[in-house]
Amino acid sequence: MSGLELPPLHPADLGARVPRRGSAPMALLGRWILRAIGWKVVGRLPDISRAVMIAAPHTSNYDGLVGISAIQSLRLDIRFMAKHTLFRGPTGVLLKALGGIPVHRDRAGGLVEETQRLLAAGDPFWLGITPEGTRTGAQEWKTGFYRIAVTLELPIIVVTFCYRRKEARILDAFWPTGDVEKDLEAIYALLDDVEPRHPERLSAPLKRRRQHL
């Protein structure tokens, strides 16, 4: 699917169950930024209220600019978790406004339990995660996103940023089978045709696949 041409995605294309947040001015700002840098959002989003959304490959901070602008332009309610110490002062206010959720990593209970508590406590939202965990060539992907999806019975939405096309691409949404290795290989395959900003920083699993294409 990564090599296919995908249709542009607009706010009117989103289903009624897709979680929404944000204001009209922020949506306008997101669309303006995307136009200014020459990017667009393409693909289709499932009409579901809860999901795990992963973005890969992640090789540059510029991915964040594109991703946040895309989220704002569509007024999607996508949250991400970050260390609680980052939410102090003005930076914390900005992070919360962008969908950040402070997590106390030293407390009892893992990421899955914390996510389950948050999803059960409030309105539906999608959880956004960068499974590589770094911009500089991870040796392996962190599989917390997969455990969350399996435990909470959530679909996984795969998103990527292709710098050749200048597109934020929504590639697929699928339900994990429970076979983590098989499902990870399927996700890696979706990314074969994606050109990141810094190809030399690709994570090891994606490099291994590309060496055999």
N, C-alpha and C positions, 0 to 999 in steps of 0.2 A: 504493500500500500504506500510505502514511503516514496516510491518513484512515480506515483500517479499524480495527475493534476487534480487538485481539490478545489471545490467551490468556495468563494468568499463567504465569510461568516459575519452576519449582522445581528444586532440585538433582536430584531423582529423574528429571527430564525429560532430563537431559544424557546423551548417548551415551557409549559406552565409550572412544571415541578422543579425546574432548574433554580437553585437558590440565587437570589439577587440581593445586592446591596449597593450602596454608593449613591451619589447625587448626579443630577443631569450636568452640572458644571464640570464635575470630575470626569464624566463620560466624554464630554466634549474635549476636555484637555487630553484624555487618552487618545482619542481619535486624531487630534491635532498633532500630537507627538509622533504617532505612527506615520501620518502623512508627511511630516517634516523630515523624517529619517528614511522615508521611502519603503516602509514595511506594511504588510497587511496580515490579517488573520484569516486562515482558510481551514476548511474541514467541517465536520458536523459534531455537535455535542448531544449525548443521550439525554432524554427527558427523565431525569432521575434526581432525587432530592439529596442523596448522600453518595459520595464516591471518593476514591483516592486518585489524585491526579499527579502523575510524575512527569518531570521535565528532564530530558537528556538528549544529547550530551550537553554538559555544562562546562564551558571552557573559558568564559569571560564574564566580567561584571556587566557587560553590555547586554547579556541575556536577560538580566534583571530589569533593565530599562524597557526592553521590548515586552517582556512578560507582564510587568506591572501595567504598562500602557495598554496592553491587550485586555487585561482583566478589567481595568477601569473603563475602557471603551465599551465593553459588553455589560458592565455592571454586574459581574459575576461575584458571588460570595465564596471566594476561595481563601482559606486561612492557612497559615503556615506556623510551625512551632519554632521557637527560638529560646535560647537561654534567658532565664528571668532577669539576669543582671544587665541585659541589653536594653531593658525597658525602663531605664531611669532618665528623668529629665526630658528635654525636647525630643531626643531620639526615640524614647519610648512612646511618646505621643504619636509621632509619625509612624512608627512600626505598628501600633495598634490601629491607626487609621487605615493602614494598608492591608490589615488582616492578620497581623501578628498575634500569636498566643504565647504568653510567657510560660515556660515550663521549668519547674524546679527539679533538675536532674538528680539531686542528692536525696530526694524523698523516696519513701518506699513505693513500689509499684513502677512498672515499666511504661514505655511509650504507648503500648497497646492499651493498657489500663487507663492511662491518662486521656487518650483519645476517646475511648469508650465513654468515660465520664463526661467529657466535653460535648460529645455528640448527643448524649442522653439529656444533658442539662438545658440545652437551649434550642434555638431554631436550627433546621438543617443547614449544613454547609458542606462544601467539598474541601478536603485536606490536600494541600499542595506540598510536594516533597521533591527534592533533587537527590535521587538515590546514590549518585556518585559521591556526594558529601564533600567534594573539593573541586576546584577549577583546574587543578594541575596534575591530572592523570592518575586517578585512583587505581589501585591494583585490583580491587574487587568492588562491586556495588554493595551498599548497605541494604539489607533485606527487611528492615523494619517496616517499610511500606507494604511489603508483601504479607508479612505477618498480620498487620493491621487489617488488610483487605480480607484475608482468610478468616481471621477471628471474628470480625464484625460483619462478614458476608457482604462485602462491598465490591463493586466493579472497579477496575483500574483503567483510568483514561491516560493514554500516552500522548504527550505533547513534545514537540521539538522546535528548535529555531534553526532554519536553514539559511545560511548567509549567501549561498549562491542564488537562491530564489528571493531572498529577503522576505521570508514568510514565517510567521508563527503557525505551525502546522499541527492540527489535531488529527492524529494518525489512526487511533483505534480505541475502542472501549471493550473490555472483555472481563469475564468473571474468572478469577484464578481457579485452577483445577486442583490445587493442593500439591502438585508436583512442581516445586520451586525451580528446579534446574530446567525442566522443559519449558516452563512459562517464561523464565528469564531469557532463554534462547529465542523464544518467539518475539520478545520485546526487542532484543538486540537486532533481530532480522528486520524489524520495522525501521531501524535507524541506518540501514546500510547505505542509503542514497543521500543521507543528510550531510551537508557540509557545515561544520562548526566554524566559529571564528578563528580558533587556533587548533587545527587538526593535530598538531604535535602534542597537544594536551589531552587527547582522547584517553578515556579509561582503558585499562588493559583488556577487558572483555571485548570491547568494540574494536580495538586494534587487532586482536587475534582473529576476529571474524573477517576484517577487511584484508588481512594478509592472505586469506584463502579464497577470496572472491575472484 
